[in-house]
Amino acid sequence: MDRKSEITLLLQDLSEGKEVFDKIYPFIYSELREIASMRMSMERSNHTYSKTELVHEVYLKMLRQDDVDIKNRSHFLAVASNCMRQILVDHARKKNAQKRNSGKDELTYIDGLFSKYDEKAKELLDINEALDRLTVLNKRLSDVVVMKFFGEMKIDEIARVLEISESTVNRDWMKARGWLHKELK
């Protein structure tokens, strides 16, 4: 039995209890770490999360979900993608709130350099707000963006999770990117 099939079988046992997560985690850890690595490479360089910490936070967040009904490996990665989005956005919100409440003006050249890193957090919050607006207009387009952008999922994996064709996912991805580009100008 290959690794993907074994993961899918373990996920089907998830309804029996949370301990299945402990069995799945070693199988999926490297994939989650790769996704986290890609996401963290897009974040500012002084981000306080490491890719390992992000993977662990995703795991803990998934454990806290009561009504998890994960069907297969692709669906698991979709849920993990959404968790990663929530964790990074929450972190950006906290950083943004700390910045607003600090009451300090930029005093030195170094302070000015550090403020540029805050732009990444603001950018992530803007993307999140735009995704929330897109969800109201078309949830599937928003889901495609979350899985592709935050989860680094492949088109065929997204198609399996959403139970649509790959060509539909490609069209949705193009529509969503165009809409987001217009919204984020």
Secondary structure as UniProt FT lines:
FT   HELIX           3..12
FT   HELIX           13..16
FT   HELIX           19..41
FT   TURN            45..46
FT   HELIX           51..63
FT   HELIX           73..101
FT   HELIX           109..137
FT   HELIX           139..145
FT   HELIX           146..150
FT   HELIX           155..162
FT   HELIX           166..183
//
